[in-house]
Amino acid sequence: MVFRIFFERGLQHVLDRRLKEYEAQLQERTALRTTFGEQRLDGYRSLIAEVRQTRRALRDCLEAEPDERLRAVEEYNEATGSLQETLYNNALTLQQDGLYLQVHTYKVSCRTLAKRLRNAARVAAAVAPSVPDQPELIWRDLDMDARQLMVEGEDVAIALQTQVDAMLAT
């Protein structure tokens, strides 16, 4: 009988100790997952904000008056640079979620269009006095590409927001 009580207390002590170890591990893992999840959500939210900021800057660029275009193009170029930085900061998460290629393709299109717009604005400023209609023709060609890129940007923002909604649902 004494042996049985001694054995039960020893077993209870071992089980209590293991339970406390498991609880500590669970708390640590939960804290890590929570921290990782919050960082992941923050990354997605900042990326969504950057995509939308890039779209707004592009819209402003397209709506700018001819004498303000170069400044608007530079603002758009800055927005695409910020988008690129945010994309690279969140590249691993996007890769894991299968969204990196879509967002990267959008970023490359934005950067390319920014270069084309900058060149068009510089050409327009240089040739405007001698050939008044030429800058507007160049700008109209770029306008169609830019509007398509704005639609693509909204698709990217929707895909990212869908991922955020899925993360919040779990």
Backbone bond lengths (Angstrom), bond angles and torsions (degrees), N, CA, C in turn:
res aa  C-N    CA-C-N  psi(-1)  N-CA   C-N-CA  omega(-1)  CA-C   N-CA-C  phi
1 M - - - 1.431 - - 1.540 111.31 -
2 V 1.321 116.94 -45.83 1.459 121.72 178.36 1.530 108.97 -62.06
3 F 1.310 116.04 -40.19 1.455 120.36 179.09 1.527 110.26 -61.94
4 R 1.301 117.74 -41.66 1.457 122.97 -179.62 1.532 110.07 -63.25
5 I 1.322 118.76 -46.83 1.464 122.33 179.60 1.532 109.55 -63.02
6 F 1.323 116.56 -44.24 1.453 121.49 178.94 1.536 110.22 -60.62
7 F 1.312 117.42 -44.72 1.460 123.29 180.00 1.530 110.65 -64.08
8 E 1.339 118.89 -44.54 1.458 122.63 -179.64 1.528 111.57 -63.77
9 R 1.332 116.80 -42.36 1.466 120.59 178.92 1.530 111.07 -66.30
10 G 1.304 116.76 -40.00 1.462 120.50 177.39 1.518 111.00 -64.54
11 L 1.317 116.24 -43.91 1.462 121.28 177.92 1.525 109.96 -64.19
12 Q 1.313 117.50 -43.14 1.464 121.60 178.94 1.532 110.27 -61.09
13 H 1.307 117.68 -41.33 1.452 122.22 179.16 1.530 110.70 -62.94
14 V 1.334 116.63 -45.18 1.475 121.08 179.22 1.523 109.92 -63.09
15 L 1.325 116.96 -44.41 1.465 120.47 -179.43 1.530 111.49 -65.84
16 D 1.319 118.20 -39.39 1.462 121.82 177.60 1.524 111.20 -63.21
17 R 1.326 115.52 -41.38 1.461 120.11 179.45 1.534 110.61 -64.86
18 R 1.334 116.72 -44.35 1.470 120.08 178.94 1.526 111.17 -64.63
19 L 1.332 116.04 -39.09 1.459 120.08 178.67 1.528 110.02 -61.65
20 K 1.310 118.10 -42.70 1.463 121.20 178.36 1.524 110.97 -65.06
21 E 1.323 117.67 -38.11 1.459 120.94 177.06 1.527 110.49 -63.55
22 Y 1.336 116.88 -44.63 1.454 120.81 178.84 1.527 111.82 -64.65
23 E 1.324 116.57 -38.54 1.463 119.96 177.22 1.527 111.01 -63.63
24 A 1.319 116.50 -41.20 1.468 120.82 178.62 1.529 110.73 -64.46
25 Q 1.331 116.54 -43.42 1.459 120.34 177.95 1.521 110.97 -63.38
26 L 1.319 116.89 -41.44 1.458 121.40 179.46 1.523 110.89 -63.40
27 Q 1.328 116.94 -42.93 1.457 119.72 178.05 1.519 111.45 -63.30
28 E 1.317 116.32 -41.08 1.464 120.60 179.48 1.521 110.48 -64.55
29 R 1.326 117.19 -46.31 1.460 120.83 179.57 1.521 111.40 -64.78
30 T 1.316 116.20 -40.02 1.460 119.73 178.71 1.518 110.70 -63.27
31 A 1.314 116.90 -42.52 1.466 120.82 178.38 1.527 110.83 -63.08
32 L 1.326 116.51 -42.14 1.466 119.75 178.73 1.521 111.24 -64.72
33 R 1.324 116.60 -44.30 1.468 119.88 179.15 1.520 111.28 -64.26
34 T 1.314 116.41 -40.12 1.456 119.93 178.87 1.527 110.18 -64.03
35 T 1.317 116.71 -45.39 1.461 120.93 179.23 1.523 110.37 -62.74
36 F 1.321 116.88 -45.70 1.466 120.67 179.15 1.516 110.21 -62.21
37 G 1.324 117.15 -43.24 1.464 120.84 179.81 1.516 112.27 -63.02
38 E 1.332 116.86 -41.02 1.460 120.26 178.29 1.524 111.25 -65.89
39 Q 1.331 117.07 -41.82 1.465 120.43 178.06 1.526 110.75 -64.23
40 R 1.308 115.35 -39.51 1.455 120.40 179.28 1.526 110.76 -64.12
41 L 1.334 116.47 -46.01 1.463 120.30 177.68 1.526 111.29 -62.60
42 D 1.325 116.91 -42.94 1.467 120.02 178.42 1.525 110.83 -60.72
43 G 1.330 116.39 -40.60 1.466 120.24 178.20 1.514 112.16 -62.85
44 Y 1.325 116.09 -43.84 1.458 119.64 178.35 1.527 111.27 -65.84
45 R 1.321 116.04 -42.13 1.468 118.82 -180.00 1.525 111.33 -63.34
46 S 1.329 117.05 -41.24 1.464 119.02 178.64 1.527 110.91 -67.53
47 L 1.311 117.09 -35.48 1.462 120.14 177.96 1.525 111.28 -67.51
48 I 1.323 116.76 -40.97 1.464 120.04 176.59 1.530 109.70 -61.44
49 A 1.322 116.11 -43.36 1.466 120.08 178.87 1.528 111.13 -61.76
50 E 1.323 117.00 -40.24 1.466 120.58 179.44 1.528 111.67 -67.07
51 V 1.329 116.95 -40.61 1.472 120.15 178.30 1.525 109.23 -62.18
52 R 1.311 116.22 -44.81 1.470 119.54 -179.34 1.531 110.98 -68.03
53 Q 1.320 117.61 -37.40 1.467 120.72 177.26 1.524 110.29 -64.15
54 T 1.318 116.28 -39.56 1.463 120.24 178.24 1.519 110.49 -63.97
55 R 1.320 116.37 -41.96 1.470 120.12 178.07 1.532 110.77 -63.33
56 R 1.325 116.77 -42.58 1.475 119.69 178.98 1.531 110.78 -63.92
57 A 1.320 116.50 -42.24 1.464 120.11 179.36 1.527 110.86 -63.71
58 L 1.327 116.51 -37.34 1.467 119.97 177.60 1.523 110.41 -67.34
59 R 1.321 116.37 -43.07 1.464 119.80 177.87 1.524 110.33 -60.39
60 D 1.328 116.27 -45.05 1.467 120.10 178.79 1.522 111.26 -62.16
61 C 1.304 115.38 -36.19 1.463 120.86 178.75 1.530 110.43 -64.68
62 L 1.317 116.51 -42.71 1.459 120.54 -179.04 1.528 111.96 -69.78
63 E 1.327 116.24 -31.14 1.465 120.75 -177.88 1.526 112.90 -89.84
64 A 1.325 117.76 -3.24 1.466 121.37 -177.18 1.526 110.58 -68.97
65 E 1.316 113.70 148.23 1.460 120.07 174.46 1.528 108.77 -68.55
66 P 1.323 118.13 153.97 1.465 120.10 -177.80 1.529 114.99 -51.85
67 D 1.331 117.92 -37.52 1.467 118.87 -178.64 1.530 112.63 -78.35
68 E 1.331 118.65 -11.71 1.466 123.12 179.07 1.533 112.70 -103.97
69 R 1.302 117.31 -0.59 1.470 120.54 -173.08 1.516 113.60 -63.97
70 L 1.298 117.21 -41.72 1.468 119.23 -177.54 1.527 110.35 -61.53
71 R 1.329 117.60 -42.43 1.464 121.25 177.60 1.529 110.60 -64.56
72 A 1.339 116.75 -42.71 1.467 120.88 179.55 1.528 111.30 -65.18
73 V 1.324 115.66 -37.45 1.464 119.92 178.06 1.532 110.25 -65.44
74 E 1.320 117.22 -39.64 1.465 120.39 178.28 1.528 111.11 -65.02
75 E 1.328 117.21 -38.53 1.470 120.25 176.26 1.525 110.76 -64.33
76 Y 1.329 116.06 -39.89 1.466 120.06 177.11 1.527 110.33 -64.35
77 N 1.315 116.30 -40.22 1.459 120.70 178.56 1.530 110.77 -62.68
78 E 1.322 117.18 -40.26 1.469 121.02 176.64 1.529 110.74 -63.98
79 A 1.336 116.35 -40.20 1.466 120.39 179.57 1.525 110.52 -64.29
80 T 1.330 117.44 -39.58 1.468 119.16 178.89 1.524 111.06 -69.04
81 G 1.329 116.91 -33.64 1.466 119.87 176.03 1.523 111.25 -64.87
82 S 1.310 116.52 -39.79 1.459 121.18 177.88 1.531 110.38 -67.33
83 L 1.326 116.05 -39.27 1.469 120.38 176.04 1.527 110.13 -61.02
84 Q 1.316 116.84 -43.10 1.463 121.13 179.94 1.528 110.90 -61.38
85 E 1.313 116.89 -43.83 1.460 120.71 -179.88 1.535 110.98 -63.25
86 T 1.319 116.40 -44.87 1.467 120.77 179.63 1.524 110.59 -65.19
87 L 1.320 116.76 -39.20 1.472 120.91 178.27 1.520 110.19 -60.23
88 Y 1.315 117.18 -46.96 1.457 119.91 -177.88 1.526 111.80 -69.39
89 N 1.327 117.46 -30.45 1.461 120.18 176.35 1.524 112.29 -67.60
90 N 1.322 116.86 -25.34 1.464 121.46 -177.44 1.530 112.29 -113.54
91 A 1.310 116.84 18.73 1.461 121.04 -173.54 1.530 113.08 -60.88
92 L 1.317 118.12 -43.08 1.471 120.22 -177.41 1.526 111.62 -63.99
93 T 1.320 115.98 -43.64 1.458 119.74 179.62 1.520 110.27 -63.91
94 L 1.319 116.62 -44.50 1.465 120.19 179.42 1.528 111.08 -63.34
95 Q 1.317 115.82 -38.76 1.467 119.94 178.68 1.523 110.31 -63.00
96 Q 1.331 116.93 -43.43 1.464 120.69 179.20 1.515 111.80 -62.53
97 D 1.328 116.49 -35.17 1.459 121.02 -177.52 1.520 112.94 -90.05
98 G 1.324 117.40 -0.91 1.458 120.83 177.01 1.524 114.07 76.10
99 L 1.336 117.62 22.38 1.465 121.18 -178.50 1.525 113.48 -110.54
100 Y 1.312 116.55 -5.84 1.463 119.48 -174.07 1.526 111.98 -60.54
101 L 1.302 118.09 -46.76 1.464 120.92 -176.00 1.526 111.16 -61.29
102 Q 1.317 117.35 -42.74 1.462 120.78 -179.41 1.536 110.90 -63.81
103 V 1.316 116.57 -46.34 1.463 120.07 -178.60 1.531 110.37 -69.82
104 H 1.321 117.19 -39.16 1.463 120.50 179.67 1.525 110.78 -65.65
105 T 1.307 117.42 -40.82 1.462 121.09 177.50 1.522 110.34 -60.67
106 Y 1.332 115.52 -42.68 1.464 119.85 177.41 1.527 110.80 -61.98
107 K 1.329 116.03 -43.78 1.468 120.53 -179.98 1.523 110.86 -61.74
108 V 1.318 117.53 -43.32 1.470 121.04 179.55 1.526 110.17 -63.26
109 S 1.317 116.41 -41.99 1.470 120.03 177.53 1.526 110.78 -62.23
110 C 1.324 116.91 -40.43 1.471 120.92 178.24 1.512 111.31 -63.41
111 R 1.324 116.40 -46.39 1.466 120.08 -178.72 1.537 110.77 -64.37
112 T 1.328 116.76 -39.65 1.460 120.52 178.75 1.521 110.53 -65.11
113 L 1.327 116.17 -45.73 1.458 119.57 178.91 1.526 110.90 -63.36
114 A 1.314 117.35 -36.78 1.467 120.38 178.20 1.526 110.28 -60.31
115 K 1.308 117.00 -42.51 1.463 120.30 178.23 1.531 110.95 -64.89
116 R 1.330 115.74 -42.98 1.470 119.52 179.22 1.526 111.11 -64.02
117 L 1.332 116.89 -41.87 1.459 120.51 179.20 1.523 111.36 -65.50
118 R 1.321 116.58 -40.81 1.461 120.41 179.02 1.533 109.89 -62.60
119 N 1.326 116.48 -44.75 1.461 119.67 178.67 1.527 111.01 -63.20
120 A 1.337 116.84 -41.80 1.465 120.59 179.86 1.526 110.83 -64.18
121 A 1.326 116.97 -41.41 1.468 120.04 179.42 1.527 110.87 -65.73
122 R 1.317 117.09 -37.89 1.472 120.12 178.50 1.528 110.98 -68.92
123 V 1.329 115.62 -41.40 1.464 119.19 177.45 1.519 109.40 -63.55
124 A 1.333 116.32 -43.26 1.464 120.09 -179.62 1.527 110.85 -60.39
125 A 1.317 116.33 -40.96 1.459 119.22 179.81 1.529 111.02 -67.75
126 A 1.322 116.57 -32.66 1.467 120.05 -177.17 1.527 112.57 -79.76
127 V 1.342 117.81 -38.04 1.470 119.94 -173.84 1.519 113.52 -103.58
128 A 1.311 118.78 -3.60 1.463 121.30 -176.19 1.530 112.93 -54.96
129 P 1.316 119.03 -43.39 1.470 117.19 -179.19 1.532 113.73 -66.22
130 S 1.316 117.52 -33.05 1.463 119.20 -175.30 1.531 113.41 -90.15
131 V 1.338 117.51 -34.74 1.472 121.10 -178.92 1.533 107.91 -131.52
132 P 1.318 118.34 88.89 1.460 120.08 -170.86 1.530 115.29 -63.40
133 D 1.320 119.52 -32.43 1.468 120.87 -176.63 1.519 113.63 -84.73
134 Q 1.311 119.03 -20.37 1.457 122.47 -175.55 1.537 112.99 -59.27
135 P 1.331 120.23 -46.97 1.467 119.31 -179.99 1.526 113.29 -59.98
136 E 1.316 117.20 -38.25 1.461 119.94 -179.65 1.526 111.65 -68.64
137 L 1.315 117.55 -34.65 1.467 120.54 176.73 1.525 110.47 -65.59
138 I 1.309 116.54 -44.04 1.469 120.87 178.26 1.530 108.96 -61.99
139 W 1.322 116.15 -44.93 1.473 121.13 -176.99 1.525 110.77 -63.92
140 R 1.335 117.72 -38.89 1.472 120.33 179.19 1.525 111.76 -65.03
141 D 1.309 117.12 -37.26 1.477 120.13 176.53 1.524 110.77 -62.06
142 L 1.314 116.27 -42.92 1.453 120.50 179.71 1.527 111.83 -72.34
143 D 1.310 116.67 -27.96 1.459 121.03 -178.52 1.524 111.65 -59.33
144 M 1.335 117.04 -42.48 1.462 120.32 -179.58 1.527 110.77 -64.81
145 D 1.312 117.32 -43.80 1.466 120.58 177.36 1.526 110.85 -62.94
146 A 1.312 115.88 -40.00 1.461 120.10 -178.90 1.526 110.88 -66.22
147 R 1.304 117.46 -41.08 1.471 119.80 179.70 1.531 111.11 -66.36
148 Q 1.309 116.89 -36.02 1.461 120.13 175.23 1.522 110.49 -65.12
149 L 1.308 115.97 -39.17 1.456 120.62 178.80 1.532 111.10 -66.91
150 M 1.309 117.38 -33.16 1.464 120.51 176.55 1.529 110.58 -64.73
151 V 1.318 117.04 -39.02 1.464 120.94 176.75 1.526 109.80 -65.25
152 E 1.316 116.24 -43.80 1.460 120.94 177.98 1.529 110.66 -61.10
153 G 1.321 116.44 -38.71 1.454 120.83 177.62 1.515 112.27 -62.84
154 E 1.317 116.68 -38.67 1.465 119.50 177.67 1.521 110.04 -67.01
155 D 1.332 117.63 -37.82 1.469 120.72 176.19 1.526 111.32 -61.70
156 V 1.314 116.35 -40.99 1.471 120.80 178.12 1.526 110.21 -64.61
157 A 1.321 116.47 -44.68 1.466 120.26 179.64 1.525 111.08 -61.97
158 I 1.323 116.76 -39.31 1.471 120.85 178.62 1.518 110.44 -65.58
159 A 1.330 117.39 -43.32 1.466 120.68 179.27 1.528 111.11 -61.93
160 L 1.322 116.77 -41.90 1.464 120.57 178.67 1.523 111.15 -67.02
161 Q 1.342 116.77 -41.85 1.458 120.10 -179.94 1.523 110.50 -66.00
162 T 1.319 117.71 -36.14 1.467 121.56 176.08 1.515 110.89 -61.07
163 Q 1.333 116.00 -40.31 1.470 120.10 177.80 1.522 110.68 -65.55
164 V 1.328 117.55 -40.68 1.461 121.27 177.88 1.527 109.89 -63.03
165 D 1.325 117.35 -44.59 1.458 120.85 179.40 1.533 110.90 -61.56
166 A 1.337 116.65 -38.56 1.463 120.18 178.29 1.528 110.81 -66.39
167 M 1.329 117.03 -38.67 1.467 119.97 178.18 1.514 111.22 -66.37
168 L 1.323 117.13 -38.86 1.452 120.06 -179.57 1.531 112.26 -71.43
169 A 1.335 116.32 -26.50 1.458 120.47 -179.72 1.534 112.09 -72.96
170 T 1.330 116.27 -23.45 1.478 119.12 -178.80 1.493 112.23 -95.44
